[in-house]
Amino acid sequence: MSIARARELRQNMKAAERRLWWMLRRKQLAGLRFRRQAPLGPYYADFFCPKAGLVVELDGPSHTSDRQIAHDEKRERWFESQGIRVLRISNREFYERPDDVVDAIYRAATAPLPSRG
């Protein structure tokens, strides 16, 4: 994982990512700290809340191709193998109902972590 690549991703965030970041940054969501374009293992997460073990992914139109869907599923399995939950949100859903999306992120971030056993 490259810190330079993470910085590049942060500088080139898509419009939906920038807007959601504005809503999550500085612990604005129930005091939870999110990191953007966070390097996790071999991947980068759009947004990651370490305390909640939650990755939030905003998916644009490119996430509808068979190849991208397969890649996203592989990433999600890796995150889950590390005990990290994944919440996928389409850009369209975010633009149409941003408050509902933030509520869903809050519920996911504050839900009890599944027991591992």
ZADO-1210 file (C-alpha; in nm, 4 decimals, padded with zeros to 6 digits):
<atoms>
<atom x="00.0000" y="00.0000" z="00.0000" code="MET" pos="1"/>
<atom x="00.1334" y="00.3327" z="-00.0992" code="SER" pos="2"/>
<atom x="00.0802" y="00.6450" z="00.1094" code="ILE" pos="3"/>
<atom x="00.1419" y="00.8483" z="-00.2073" code="ALA" pos="4"/>
<atom x="-00.1391" y="00.6586" z="-00.3828" code="ARG" pos="5"/>
<atom x="-00.3747" y="00.7231" z="-00.0885" code="ALA" pos="6"/>
<atom x="-00.2914" y="01.0942" z="-00.1071" code="ARG" pos="7"/>
<atom x="-00.3554" y="01.0928" z="-00.4802" code="GLU" pos="8"/>
<atom x="-00.6939" y="00.9266" z="-00.4285" code="LEU" pos="9"/>
<atom x="-00.7835" y="01.1857" z="-00.1625" code="ARG" pos="10"/>
<atom x="-00.6927" y="01.4716" z="-00.3958" code="GLN" pos="11"/>
<atom x="-00.8958" y="01.3211" z="-00.6813" code="ASN" pos="12"/>
<atom x="-01.2113" y="01.2243" z="-00.4957" code="MET" pos="13"/>
<atom x="-01.5318" y="01.2088" z="-00.6987" code="LYS" pos="14"/>
<atom x="-01.8033" y="01.4662" z="-00.6278" code="ALA" pos="15"/>
<atom x="-02.0177" y="01.2223" z="-00.4261" code="ALA" pos="16"/>
<atom x="-01.7157" y="01.1214" z="-00.2166" code="GLU" pos="17"/>
<atom x="-01.6303" y="01.4852" z="-00.1446" code="ARG" pos="18"/>
<atom x="-01.9875" y="01.5587" z="-00.0418" code="ARG" pos="19"/>
<atom x="-02.0087" y="01.2553" z="00.1876" code="LEU" pos="20"/>
<atom x="-01.6676" y="01.3372" z="00.3349" code="TRP" pos="21"/>
<atom x="-01.7974" y="01.6829" z="00.4198" code="TRP" pos="22"/>
<atom x="-02.0745" y="01.5129" z="00.6210" code="MET" pos="23"/>
<atom x="-01.8473" y="01.2613" z="00.7984" code="LEU" pos="24"/>
<atom x="-01.5296" y="01.4563" z="00.8657" code="ARG" pos="25"/>
<atom x="-01.4271" y="01.6015" z="01.1998" code="ARG" pos="26"/>
<atom x="-01.6285" y="01.3442" z="01.3943" code="LYS" pos="27"/>
<atom x="-01.9571" y="01.5031" z="01.2873" code="GLN" pos="28"/>
<atom x="-02.1377" y="01.1681" z="01.2929" code="LEU" pos="29"/>
<atom x="-02.1875" y="01.0801" z="01.6608" code="ALA" pos="30"/>
<atom x="-01.8229" y="01.1551" z="01.7325" code="GLY" pos="31"/>
<atom x="-01.7053" y="00.8716" z="01.5078" code="LEU" pos="32"/>
<atom x="-01.3788" y="00.9244" z="01.3256" code="ARG" pos="33"/>
<atom x="-01.3704" y="00.8283" z="00.9594" code="PHE" pos="34"/>
<atom x="-01.0659" y="00.8140" z="00.7354" code="ARG" pos="35"/>
<atom x="-01.1015" y="00.8691" z="00.3625" code="ARG" pos="36"/>
<atom x="-00.9265" y="00.6653" z="00.0958" code="GLN" pos="37"/>
<atom x="-00.7812" y="00.4567" z="00.3764" code="ALA" pos="38"/>
<atom x="-00.5231" y="00.1923" z="00.2842" code="PRO" pos="39"/>
<atom x="-00.6327" y="-00.1451" z="00.4252" code="LEU" pos="40"/>
<atom x="-00.4218" y="-00.4437" z="00.3276" code="GLY" pos="41"/>
<atom x="-00.4095" y="-00.4610" z="-00.0525" code="PRO" pos="42"/>
<atom x="-00.7045" y="-00.2213" z="-00.0955" code="TYR" pos="43"/>
<atom x="-00.8166" y="00.1349" z="-00.0375" code="TYR" pos="44"/>
<atom x="-01.1502" y="00.1976" z="00.1320" code="ALA" pos="45"/>
<atom x="-01.3510" y="00.5044" z="00.0335" code="ASP" pos="46"/>
<atom x="-01.4258" y="00.5677" z="00.4029" code="PHE" pos="47"/>
<atom x="-01.3182" y="00.3663" z="00.7066" code="PHE" pos="48"/>
<atom x="-01.4221" y="00.3961" z="01.0703" code="CYS" pos="49"/>
<atom x="-01.1681" y="00.1937" z="01.2706" code="PRO" pos="50"/>
<atom x="-01.3666" y="00.2053" z="01.5960" code="LYS" pos="51"/>
<atom x="-01.6764" y="00.0604" z="01.4266" code="ALA" pos="52"/>
<atom x="-01.4841" y="-00.1741" z="01.1963" code="GLY" pos="53"/>
<atom x="-01.6839" y="-00.0302" z="00.9075" code="LEU" pos="54"/>
<atom x="-01.5951" y="00.0474" z="00.5481" code="VAL" pos="55"/>
<atom x="-01.8330" y="00.2693" z="00.3502" code="VAL" pos="56"/>
<atom x="-01.8054" y="00.2391" z="-00.0264" code="GLU" pos="57"/>
<atom x="-01.9707" y="00.4841" z="-00.2651" code="LEU" pos="58"/>
<atom x="-02.0319" y="00.3164" z="-00.5993" code="ASP" pos="59"/>
<atom x="-02.0709" y="00.5089" z="-00.9226" code="GLY" pos="60"/>
<atom x="-02.1714" y="00.3823" z="-01.2666" code="PRO" pos="61"/>
<atom x="-01.8411" y="00.1997" z="-01.3180" code="SER" pos="62"/>
<atom x="-01.9401" y="-00.0484" z="-01.0459" code="HIS" pos="63"/>
<atom x="-02.2051" y="-00.2097" z="-01.2679" code="THR" pos="64"/>
<atom x="-01.9747" y="-00.3962" z="-01.5055" code="SER" pos="65"/>
<atom x="-01.9264" y="-00.7688" z="-01.4482" code="ASP" pos="66"/>
<atom x="-01.5526" y="-00.7178" z="-01.4024" code="ARG" pos="67"/>
<atom x="-01.5972" y="-00.4422" z="-01.1442" code="GLN" pos="68"/>
<atom x="-01.8675" y="-00.6364" z="-00.9579" code="ILE" pos="69"/>
<atom x="-01.6306" y="-00.9351" z="-00.9312" code="ALA" pos="70"/>
<atom x="-01.3514" y="-00.7070" z="-00.8055" code="HIS" pos="71"/>
<atom x="-01.5841" y="-00.5428" z="-00.5511" code="ASP" pos="72"/>
<atom x="-01.6966" y="-00.8840" z="-00.4234" code="GLU" pos="73"/>
<atom x="-01.3328" y="-00.9936" z="-00.3829" code="LYS" pos="74"/>
<atom x="-01.2523" y="-00.6730" z="-00.1887" code="ARG" pos="75"/>
<atom x="-01.5592" y="-00.7175" z="00.0290" code="GLU" pos="76"/>
<atom x="-01.4649" y="-01.0776" z="00.1123" code="ARG" pos="77"/>
<atom x="-01.1149" y="-00.9614" z="00.2091" code="TRP" pos="78"/>
<atom x="-01.2500" y="-00.6836" z="00.4339" code="PHE" pos="79"/>
<atom x="-01.4906" y="-00.9271" z="00.5977" code="GLU" pos="80"/>
<atom x="-01.2094" y="-01.1799" z="00.6523" code="SER" pos="81"/>
<atom x="-01.0398" y="-00.9052" z="00.8541" code="GLN" pos="82"/>
<atom x="-01.3514" y="-00.8494" z="01.0667" code="GLY" pos="83"/>
<atom x="-01.4474" y="-00.5326" z="00.8788" code="ILE" pos="84"/>
<atom x="-01.8074" y="-00.4782" z="00.7746" code="ARG" pos="85"/>
<atom x="-01.8830" y="-00.3147" z="00.4394" code="VAL" pos="86"/>
<atom x="-02.1692" y="-00.0810" z="00.3574" code="LEU" pos="87"/>
<atom x="-02.2112" y="-00.0199" z="-00.0159" code="ARG" pos="88"/>
<atom x="-02.4063" y="00.2852" z="-00.1302" code="ILE" pos="89"/>
<atom x="-02.4728" y="00.3916" z="-00.4862" code="SER" pos="90"/>
<atom x="-02.3940" y="00.7492" z="-00.5797" code="ASN" pos="91"/>
<atom x="-02.7494" y="00.7806" z="-00.7066" code="ARG" pos="92"/>
<atom x="-02.8934" y="00.6754" z="-00.3698" code="GLU" pos="93"/>
<atom x="-02.6637" y="00.9224" z="-00.1945" code="PHE" pos="94"/>
<atom x="-02.7623" y="01.2123" z="-00.4192" code="TYR" pos="95"/>
<atom x="-03.1335" y="01.1327" z="-00.3947" code="GLU" pos="96"/>
<atom x="-03.1451" y="01.0769" z="-00.0169" code="ARG" pos="97"/>
<atom x="-02.8259" y="01.2000" z="00.1530" code="PRO" pos="98"/>
<atom x="-02.9827" y="01.2222" z="00.5002" code="ASP" pos="99"/>
<atom x="-03.1115" y="00.8637" z="00.4762" code="ASP" pos="100"/>
<atom x="-02.7665" y="00.7472" z="00.3685" code="VAL" pos="101"/>
<atom x="-02.5988" y="00.9218" z="00.6624" code="VAL" pos="102"/>
<atom x="-02.8580" y="00.7638" z="00.8939" code="ASP" pos="103"/>
<atom x="-02.7768" y="00.4212" z="00.7454" code="ALA" pos="104"/>
<atom x="-02.4048" y="00.4819" z="00.8015" code="ILE" pos="105"/>
<atom x="-02.4772" y="00.5811" z="01.1621" code="TYR" pos="106"/>
<atom x="-02.6853" y="00.2666" z="01.2220" code="ARG" pos="107"/>
<atom x="-02.4164" y="00.0460" z="01.0674" code="ALA" pos="108"/>
<atom x="-02.1370" y="00.2158" z="01.2633" code="ALA" pos="109"/>
<atom x="-02.3177" y="00.1876" z="01.5963" code="THR" pos="110"/>
<atom x="-02.4546" y="-00.1639" z="01.5498" code="ALA" pos="111"/>
<atom x="-02.2938" y="-00.4279" z="01.7700" code="PRO" pos="112"/>
<atom x="-02.0051" y="-00.6041" z="01.6045" code="LEU" pos="113"/>
<atom x="-02.0845" y="-00.9649" z="01.5144" code="PRO" pos="114"/>
<atom x="-01.9298" y="-01.2133" z="01.7522" code="SER" pos="115"/>
<atom x="-01.6457" y="-01.4145" z="01.6058" code="ARG" pos="116"/>
<atom x="-01.6380" y="-01.7701" z="01.7069" code="GLY" pos="117"/>
</atoms>
